[in-house]
Amino acid sequence: MTRARLALAFWALCLAAPSARAGMRSPCTDPIVLPGARVQVFILPFVAAGELDERGRDFASILQRQVLFSALKYRSIGVEELTGDSHECSSERAYDAIGRRLSDEQVALFMSVRLFQQGSVIYLQSTAMALAKKLDDSAHWQTGIEGARVGATTPAEPVQFAPRAIPLELFANLRESAVRANRLYREASESSEFRDLPRGPEARFSFSVIDSEGSWMKVKLLPNGDTGWLSASALASPEVVASVLPELRFVDGWVGYYALRESPEVARDASESLEKYLQSSAKLAESEARSDAAILLGNVALRMGAAEKSLPAARAYYARAHEISPDSTAASNFYLASTTALCAKGPCPISGDALHKEYLEAIARDPTSAELVANLESYYTVARARKEIRGELKPERIDAQLKQIHEIKSQLR
Amino acid sequence: MTRQGPALLVSLLLVLGARPATALKNCPDVDSADGDYKVALDDFAYGSTQAQGNSDLAGLRARVEFGFEGEFANLKKRAKALERALNVTLRIANCSGRTPSLSGSEFDEAAAETLSDKSVVVEMWGQLDLEGAPPVPTARINYLMPPVRHYAPNADTPSLVRIEYPKDRAAPVGEQIDNLKELTAFALVGVATKAAQAEKYDLAISAYREAHQVIQDVRVGATNDSVARLRKYVDHEACQTRLRAIAAHYPGALVLTETLTCPTEVP
């Protein structure tokens, strides 16, 4: 290991402090994974069609800065721009290289973007993906009846956003913006002295954010310890970029969702970003991403207060997720499990018959979900004990269904 | 997505001609008996010589390729989820040089049966042209679902769906064509229909569910009678497949749903 890499490793350990916010650039073949950062966002090199190769790299640099700046409100996060060619930086290779370096309960969020320019428009499509090691990303509720626990697991599939058509004028000064974004200024001003940060496929460095002022971040460059200022708005204001790329709100909320396990005070920020994503994507053909966002909102709500208050709030978000995408098994699971938990403990927001029918309809759509079947089993167990959520369901019918479930469960595992 | 998708986009070659119905050119990639479900990708045609040299249409072609690449990644993602649960593999069959007519008249019942037997779940081709005065770039993309044509030859069941761009004549075509969700929706309908016939009920129902979800997105901002009818077909077939599974004592959770009834409306 070279001295520079040893020094970088030392500083990487320094960045492991719980309050660290760090930016990085490293090759896909040898990515930096901070050992202590709770959440680390990796921005893969953008894949550009035609003449956009250089622009794609510039745009990736700018987005790295904007994602990091937006995430400064969270603690213990890192945002990294990966560099390399399309072979070295394929999603599969990046997931594998980084996944192997994650420590337990650490989360890596990946963002990959395809770009295509034609005339005065840039077409862009993003995908986001979460990878975690030994992280239980499920919610469970006790029903008050022995052996009748309900739960649901947060979707782990990549989230693909619909293509965006963005006016070129927003990126007209992309090259110049990327050059400015790569400068370490002495003061929080573009008129102050500066020096360029390393660029190119082999560039490898980290910085820790130690302060912010307006749209500027004061950083300590690693490994040499130099300090300076980086601009987060070299291209356009973060608000403007997020308005044309709603997925940045999604990613920011996703970072917050994972960060709040360590810092509950960021729940409101995470919630706000996810809400803004849902508002700005209301007319977009991406129901799966929108449903996932509503599930994350519900999960955030669960952590925002005492169970008796947070459960109804979370259930409302899960109902929204189910409404956005009735075919999503994850949304159905969260909605039905949280409704069952509410009904078991107090006033039921829907009738017992309606709840039972919704369970059966969900299983009719996805008979392979072991989680749905387990929740239905808990529902029957609660219904047997509580007449008010049993509806017209006869006890003998409940017993017959439970008997079937016991036989089915072994096949579903 | 695998590296295979972009490489095969080369197959979106454009040839001239709204040619009369002739025998289909053979597609060796379809013929391989590997058991994979296949998305057959034919060449696109230009509608006229004037269209062939038009730069706007060349741009439209590039956007179709960009949209296709993204949507195939989406389809692969969904297929991967089905693969994990239900052991399904799906791939592109590159049918370079094959240019069906715009009407799709070559795909009679015998041709559809042959394709279905080779596990082709959707075949895609199209035509780019200039229409009106002043000339406006237009695109017509055809999607044939051979299993639907073969197993559900009901005249009301749309086994061949043509999507015309602009969907909304008031909006520029470039703003609409980048979202080719139809490809994923129709491929999943093909998988589901094929799986239902093979009595792979869990796979059929899962694929119908995924198709239904994507059709919901296809309908955002656009209406198309064929797509609306296809959605009814999906609803109807998903329910009937479930009932057949229960009647056949298919193992699994479907038995829990036997009290649910199907809508009486037949598409």
HADDOCK unambig.tbl for C-alpha pairs under 7 A between the chains (distance, minus, plus):
assign (segid A and resid 162 and name CA) (segid B and resid 179 and name CA) 6.95 0.50 0.50
assign (segid A and resid 163 and name CA) (segid B and resid 178 and name CA) 6.52 0.50 0.50
assign (segid A and resid 163 and name CA) (segid B and resid 179 and name CA) 6.45 0.50 0.50
assign (segid A and resid 165 and name CA) (segid B and resid 175 and name CA) 6.88 0.50 0.50
assign (segid A and resid 285 and name CA) (segid B and resid 217 and name CA) 4.73 0.50 0.50
assign (segid A and resid 285 and name CA) (segid B and resid 220 and name CA) 5.73 0.50 0.50
assign (segid A and resid 286 and name CA) (segid B and resid 217 and name CA) 6.48 0.50 0.50
assign (segid A and resid 287 and name CA) (segid B and resid 217 and name CA) 6.54 0.50 0.50
assign (segid A and resid 325 and name CA) (segid B and resid 213 and name CA) 6.97 0.50 0.50
assign (segid A and resid 327 and name CA) (segid B and resid 209 and name CA) 6.04 0.50 0.50
assign (segid A and resid 327 and name CA) (segid B and resid 213 and name CA) 5.67 0.50 0.50
assign (segid A and resid 360 and name CA) (segid B and resid 257 and name CA) 5.40 0.50 0.50
assign (segid A and resid 363 and name CA) (segid B and resid 254 and name CA) 6.92 0.50 0.50
assign (segid A and resid 364 and name CA) (segid B and resid 254 and name CA) 6.18 0.50 0.50
assign (segid A and resid 364 and name CA) (segid B and resid 257 and name CA) 6.32 0.50 0.50
assign (segid A and resid 365 and name CA) (segid B and resid 205 and name CA) 6.47 0.50 0.50
assign (segid A and resid 365 and name CA) (segid B and resid 206 and name CA) 6.78 0.50 0.50
assign (segid A and resid 365 and name CA) (segid B and resid 209 and name CA) 5.93 0.50 0.50
assign (segid A and resid 366 and name CA) (segid B and resid 205 and name CA) 6.96 0.50 0.50
assign (segid A and resid 366 and name CA) (segid B and resid 206 and name CA) 5.92 0.50 0.50
assign (segid A and resid 367 and name CA) (segid B and resid 202 and name CA) 6.58 0.50 0.50
assign (segid A and resid 367 and name CA) (segid B and resid 252 and name CA) 6.97 0.50 0.50
assign (segid A and resid 367 and name CA) (segid B and resid 253 and name CA) 5.16 0.50 0.50
assign (segid A and resid 367 and name CA) (segid B and resid 254 and name CA) 5.72 0.50 0.50
assign (segid A and resid 368 and name CA) (segid B and resid 202 and name CA) 6.85 0.50 0.50
assign (segid A and resid 401 and name CA) (segid B and resid 256 and name CA) 6.50 0.50 0.50
assign (segid A and resid 408 and name CA) (segid B and resid 252 and name CA) 5.55 0.50 0.50
assign (segid A and resid 408 and name CA) (segid B and resid 253 and name CA) 6.20 0.50 0.50
assign (segid A and resid 411 and name CA) (segid B and resid 252 and name CA) 6.75 0.50 0.50
